Amino acid sequence: MSVGASWEHTLVCWARQGLETQATSHTPTSSLDRGLLRRAYSHCEAVTREHSRTFFLASGLLPPAKRRAVRALYAFCRVSDDLVDCADGDRHAALADWRARVMAPLPQADDPVVLAWADARACYGIPDGYVEQLLSGVGADLECPRYRSFDDLAAYCYGVASTVGLMAMHIIGFAGAAAIPYAVKLGVALQITNILRDVGEDWAAGRLYLPQEELEAHGLSEDDVAEGRVDARWMAFLRFQIARARRLYAEALPGVGLLHRDGRFAIAAAAELYENILGDIEASGGDVFRRRAHVTRNEKLRRLPGIWWRAVVRGYRLPAGAPDQPGAG
């Protein structure tokens, strides 16, 4: 991949460093109580179903073993995020305790998420570096974040989203290090979509993830966000953000061809269905302060055949003018 932007080069370097780390040597899965392990995975399935309809639908397109593992990954990420967003008391201490439990070679049998995630990591050799990077990324929310530039925001997106894709890539199976830049870029695109959808909710929680330099360039301030002003300035800013996110999706999706064939449809579905949230933001007139953009289940199901064709049969093409990237092979 030809890396043009400085943030891309930095994030890809982080991802390659994470790939080089070792996976924790967990207790062999054969020594675990199989009934206990099944219940742990069932718990992770329930967590996924409750918190992300899109991820639950997309992960259902995977073979059973990989489906269980990616839902354990989702549950691990969900718990990590909730400790920072929802926990009472000392959230720094709560996150440190969670990190110790997750990284321990011997998983705690009384915690279903820790148990299922330990099993998934052991089965698929997920590098410790990516787990640590995600936990550090989640911890950034404890600092009441403001991001001056897009490069700063992209670094945050890597920690909380690209790392998820890099771990999922180990579960799905991938062709080698050439797949890394695509996973990094897709994670950034997905997180930007989250950020644009949740501007109002995040502001209510005391957070603003929009690049301040870009707000200022469009004549906007935090006061405009606080008031939820949807005017010509906001719409110009939002169009700029959506266009960049769509470009990132278009440049990331050809990497689907570097994944194991039995996982391409699922990953493409997760990406394309999430990208459709951007269209709903536009359809709502850009008001992300009083309405949460979404895609209905019927609309998701209607789109799946086309996604399958692009992911499995035709393969994704790089957009015109995109940087040269490795072929799908």
C-alpha positions as CSV (number, residue, x, y, z in Angstrom):
1,M,0.0,0.0,0.0
2,S,1.3,3.4,-0.9
3,V,0.8,5.5,2.2
4,G,0.2,9.2,1.5
5,A,-1.2,10.7,4.7
6,S,1.0,10.9,7.8
7,W,-1.7,9.4,9.9
8,E,-1.9,6.4,7.6
9,H,1.8,5.7,7.9
10,T,1.8,6.0,11.7
11,L,-1.2,3.7,12.1
12,V,0.1,1.0,9.8
13,C,3.4,1.1,11.7
14,W,1.5,0.5,14.9
15,A,-0.4,-2.3,13.4
16,R,2.8,-4.0,12.1
17,Q,4.3,-3.7,15.6
18,G,1.3,-5.3,17.1
19,L,1.4,-8.2,14.6
20,E,5.0,-8.9,15.8
21,T,4.0,-9.4,19.4
22,Q,3.3,-12.9,20.9
23,A,-0.1,-14.2,21.8
24,T,-0.5,-15.0,25.5
25,S,-0.2,-18.7,26.2
26,H,-3.5,-19.4,27.7
27,T,-4.6,-22.6,29.5
28,P,-5.2,-25.2,26.7
29,T,-8.8,-25.1,25.8
30,S,-9.0,-28.9,26.2
31,S,-8.5,-28.4,29.9
32,L,-11.6,-26.2,30.2
33,D,-15.0,-27.4,31.2
34,R,-16.8,-27.7,27.8
35,G,-20.2,-26.8,29.3
36,L,-18.8,-23.8,31.0
37,L,-17.2,-22.7,27.8
38,R,-20.4,-23.1,25.8
39,R,-22.2,-21.0,28.3
40,A,-19.5,-18.3,28.2
41,Y,-19.8,-18.1,24.4
42,S,-23.6,-18.0,24.7
43,H,-23.3,-15.1,27.0
44,C,-21.1,-13.3,24.5
45,E,-23.7,-14.0,21.8
46,A,-26.3,-12.4,24.0
47,V,-24.2,-9.3,24.6
48,T,-23.6,-8.9,20.8
49,R,-27.3,-9.3,20.0
50,E,-28.3,-6.7,22.6
51,H,-25.8,-4.0,21.7
52,S,-25.1,-4.2,18.0
53,R,-27.8,-5.5,15.6
54,T,-25.5,-4.9,12.6
55,F,-22.5,-6.8,14.0
56,F,-24.8,-9.6,15.1
57,L,-26.3,-9.9,11.7
58,A,-22.9,-9.7,9.9
59,S,-21.2,-12.2,12.3
60,G,-24.1,-14.6,11.7
61,L,-22.7,-15.0,8.1
62,L,-19.5,-16.7,9.5
63,P,-19.0,-20.4,10.0
64,P,-20.0,-21.4,13.6
65,A,-16.5,-21.5,15.2
66,K,-15.5,-18.1,13.8
67,R,-18.9,-16.7,14.6
68,R,-18.5,-17.6,18.3
69,A,-15.0,-16.1,18.3
70,V,-15.9,-12.8,16.8
71,R,-18.8,-12.4,19.2
72,A,-16.4,-13.1,22.1
73,L,-14.3,-10.3,20.6
74,Y,-17.3,-8.0,20.5
75,A,-18.2,-8.8,24.1
76,F,-14.6,-8.1,25.2
77,C,-14.7,-4.7,23.4
78,R,-18.2,-3.9,24.8
79,V,-17.2,-4.6,28.4
80,S,-13.9,-2.6,27.9
81,D,-15.9,0.4,26.6
82,D,-18.6,0.2,29.3
83,L,-16.0,0.2,32.1
84,V,-14.9,3.6,30.8
85,D,-18.3,5.0,29.9
86,C,-20.6,3.5,32.6
87,A,-18.6,2.3,35.6
88,D,-19.1,4.0,38.9
89,G,-16.1,4.9,41.1
90,D,-12.5,4.9,40.0
91,R,-12.7,4.1,36.3
92,H,-8.9,4.1,35.9
93,A,-8.7,1.4,38.5
94,A,-11.6,-0.6,36.9
95,L,-9.8,-0.5,33.6
96,A,-6.5,-1.6,35.1
97,D,-8.2,-4.5,36.9
98,W,-9.9,-5.5,33.7
99,R,-6.6,-5.4,31.8
100,A,-5.0,-7.7,34.3
101,R,-7.8,-10.2,34.1
102,V,-7.9,-10.2,30.4
103,M,-4.1,-10.6,30.0
104,A,-3.7,-13.2,32.7
105,P,-2.5,-16.6,31.3
106,L,-5.1,-18.4,33.4
107,P,-8.6,-17.0,32.7
108,Q,-11.1,-16.6,35.5
109,A,-13.8,-19.2,35.1
110,D,-16.4,-17.0,36.8
111,D,-16.3,-14.3,34.1
112,P,-17.9,-15.6,30.9
113,V,-16.4,-12.8,28.7
114,V,-12.9,-13.3,30.0
115,L,-13.3,-17.1,29.5
116,A,-14.7,-17.0,26.0
117,W,-12.2,-14.3,24.9
118,A,-9.3,-16.3,26.3
119,D,-10.4,-19.4,24.4
120,A,-10.8,-17.4,21.2
121,R,-7.4,-15.8,21.5
122,A,-5.8,-19.2,22.1
123,C,-7.6,-20.8,19.2
124,Y,-6.7,-18.1,16.7
125,G,-3.4,-16.8,18.0
126,I,-4.5,-13.2,18.4
127,P,-1.4,-11.1,19.3
128,D,-1.3,-9.5,22.7
129,G,-0.2,-6.2,21.1
130,Y,-3.6,-5.6,19.6
131,V,-5.4,-6.4,22.9
132,E,-3.1,-3.9,24.7
133,Q,-3.6,-1.3,22.0
134,L,-7.3,-1.5,22.2
135,L,-7.3,-1.2,26.0
136,S,-5.1,1.8,25.7
137,G,-7.4,3.3,23.1
138,V,-10.4,2.8,25.3
139,G,-8.6,4.4,28.2
140,A,-8.1,7.6,26.1
141,D,-11.8,8.4,26.8
142,L,-10.9,8.8,30.5
143,E,-9.1,12.0,29.6
144,C,-12.2,13.9,28.4
145,P,-10.9,13.9,24.8
146,R,-10.6,16.8,22.4
147,Y,-8.8,16.2,19.1
148,R,-7.2,19.2,17.5
149,S,-6.5,17.6,14.1
150,F,-7.7,14.7,12.0
151,D,-4.4,13.0,12.5
152,D,-5.0,13.1,16.3
153,L,-8.5,11.7,15.8
154,A,-7.3,9.0,13.5
155,A,-4.9,7.8,16.2
156,Y,-7.8,7.5,18.5
157,C,-9.9,5.6,15.9
158,Y,-7.0,3.2,15.5
159,G,-7.0,2.3,19.2
160,V,-10.7,1.7,19.5
161,A,-11.7,0.4,16.1
162,S,-8.8,-0.6,13.8
163,T,-7.4,-2.9,16.5
164,V,-10.8,-4.7,16.5
165,G,-10.5,-5.3,12.8
166,L,-6.9,-6.5,13.2
167,M,-8.0,-9.0,15.8
168,A,-11.0,-10.1,13.8
169,M,-8.6,-10.6,10.8
170,H,-6.8,-13.3,12.8
171,I,-10.1,-15.1,13.5
172,I,-11.2,-14.8,9.8
173,G,-7.9,-15.7,8.4
174,F,-5.8,-13.4,6.1
175,A,-3.2,-13.6,3.4
176,G,-0.4,-11.8,5.2
177,A,0.8,-8.4,6.2
178,A,-0.5,-6.9,3.0
179,A,-4.0,-7.0,4.5
180,I,-3.0,-4.7,7.4
181,P,-3.4,-1.3,5.8
182,Y,-6.9,-2.2,4.6
183,A,-8.0,-3.3,8.1
184,V,-6.5,-0.1,9.6
185,K,-8.3,2.1,7.1
186,L,-11.6,0.3,7.6
187,G,-11.4,0.7,11.3
188,V,-11.0,4.4,10.9
189,A,-13.9,4.6,8.5
190,L,-16.2,2.7,10.9
191,Q,-15.3,4.8,13.9
192,I,-15.8,8.1,12.0
193,T,-19.3,6.8,11.1
194,N,-19.9,6.1,14.8
195,I,-18.6,9.6,15.7
196,L,-20.8,11.4,13.2
197,R,-23.9,9.4,14.2
198,D,-23.3,10.0,17.9
199,V,-22.3,13.7,18.1
200,G,-25.3,14.6,20.2
201,E,-25.0,11.7,22.6
202,D,-21.2,12.2,23.0
203,W,-21.7,15.9,23.7
204,A,-24.2,15.1,26.4
205,A,-21.5,12.8,27.9
206,G,-18.9,15.6,27.9
207,R,-17.1,14.4,24.8
208,L,-16.4,15.9,21.4
209,Y,-14.6,13.8,18.8
210,L,-14.8,16.2,15.9
211,P,-11.5,17.6,14.7
212,Q,-11.4,21.2,16.1
213,E,-9.3,22.5,13.2
214,E,-11.9,21.4,10.8
215,L,-14.8,22.8,12.8
216,E,-13.0,26.1,12.9
217,A,-12.3,26.0,9.1
218,H,-16.1,25.8,8.6
219,G,-16.8,28.6,11.0
220,L,-18.0,26.4,13.8
221,S,-17.3,26.3,17.5
222,E,-18.2,24.1,20.4
223,D,-21.0,26.5,21.2
224,D,-22.6,25.5,17.9
225,V,-22.3,21.8,18.8
226,A,-23.8,22.5,22.3
227,E,-26.8,24.3,20.7
228,G,-27.2,21.6,18.1
229,R,-27.2,24.1,15.3
230,V,-27.9,22.6,11.9
231,D,-27.2,25.4,9.4
232,A,-25.3,25.9,6.2
233,R,-21.9,25.8,8.1
234,W,-22.8,22.5,9.8
235,M,-24.0,20.9,6.6
236,A,-20.8,21.9,4.8
237,F,-18.7,20.5,7.6
238,L,-20.8,17.3,7.7
239,R,-20.6,16.8,3.9
240,F,-16.8,17.0,4.2
241,Q,-16.7,14.4,6.9
242,I,-19.0,12.0,5.1
243,A,-17.1,12.3,1.9
244,R,-13.9,11.4,3.6
245,A,-15.5,8.5,5.4
246,R,-16.9,7.1,2.2
247,R,-13.5,7.5,0.5
248,L,-12.0,5.5,3.4
249,Y,-14.6,2.7,3.0
250,A,-13.9,2.6,-0.8
251,E,-10.2,2.3,-0.3
252,A,-10.5,-0.3,2.5
253,L,-13.0,-2.7,1.0
254,P,-10.7,-4.2,-1.7
255,G,-8.8,-5.7,1.3
256,V,-11.8,-8.1,1.8
257,G,-10.2,-10.1,-1.0
258,L,-7.2,-10.8,1.2
259,L,-9.3,-12.5,3.8
260,H,-10.2,-16.2,4.0
261,R,-13.1,-16.9,1.6
262,D,-15.5,-18.0,4.2
263,G,-15.3,-14.6,6.0
264,R,-15.4,-12.2,3.1
265,F,-19.2,-11.8,3.0
266,A,-19.5,-11.2,6.8
267,I,-16.8,-8.5,6.9
268,A,-18.1,-6.8,3.7
269,A,-21.6,-6.9,5.2
270,A,-20.5,-5.3,8.4
271,A,-18.6,-2.5,6.5
272,E,-21.3,-1.8,3.9
273,L,-24.2,-1.8,6.3
274,Y,-22.4,0.5,8.6
275,E,-21.5,2.8,5.7
276,N,-25.2,3.1,5.0
277,I,-25.6,5.0,8.3
278,L,-24.0,7.9,6.5
279,G,-26.8,7.9,4.0
280,D,-29.3,8.0,6.8
281,I,-27.5,11.0,8.3
282,E,-27.9,12.8,5.0
283,A,-31.5,11.8,4.7
284,S,-32.3,13.3,8.1
285,G,-31.0,16.6,7.0
286,G,-27.8,16.3,9.0
287,D,-29.5,16.5,12.4
288,V,-27.3,14.2,14.5
289,F,-28.2,16.1,17.6
290,R,-31.9,15.0,18.0
291,R,-32.0,11.8,16.1
292,R,-29.8,8.7,16.0
293,A,-29.2,7.6,12.4
294,H,-29.8,3.9,11.7
295,V,-30.6,1.4,9.0
296,T,-33.6,-0.8,9.4
297,R,-33.4,-4.6,9.5
298,N,-35.5,-4.9,6.3
299,E,-33.1,-2.5,4.5
300,K,-30.1,-4.5,5.7
301,L,-31.6,-7.7,4.4
302,R,-32.4,-6.1,1.1
303,R,-28.8,-5.1,0.6
304,L,-27.2,-8.4,1.5
305,P,-27.4,-10.0,-2.0
306,G,-25.6,-7.1,-3.6
307,I,-23.0,-7.2,-0.9
308,W,-22.4,-10.9,-1.4
309,W,-21.9,-10.4,-5.1
310,R,-19.4,-7.6,-4.6
311,A,-17.5,-9.5,-1.8
312,V,-17.5,-13.1,-3.0
313,V,-18.1,-13.0,-6.8
314,R,-16.9,-9.8,-8.3
315,G,-14.5,-8.5,-5.7
316,Y,-14.1,-4.8,-4.8
317,R,-12.3,-2.4,-7.0
318,L,-10.2,0.5,-5.9
319,P,-11.7,3.9,-6.6
320,A,-10.1,6.0,-9.4
321,G,-7.2,8.0,-8.1
322,A,-6.8,5.9,-4.9
323,P,-3.2,5.1,-3.8
324,D,-1.8,1.9,-5.2
325,Q,-2.5,-1.1,-2.9
326,P,-1.7,-4.8,-3.1
327,G,-4.0,-6.8,-5.3
328,A,-6.6,-9.1,-3.8
329,G,-4.9,-12.2,-5.1
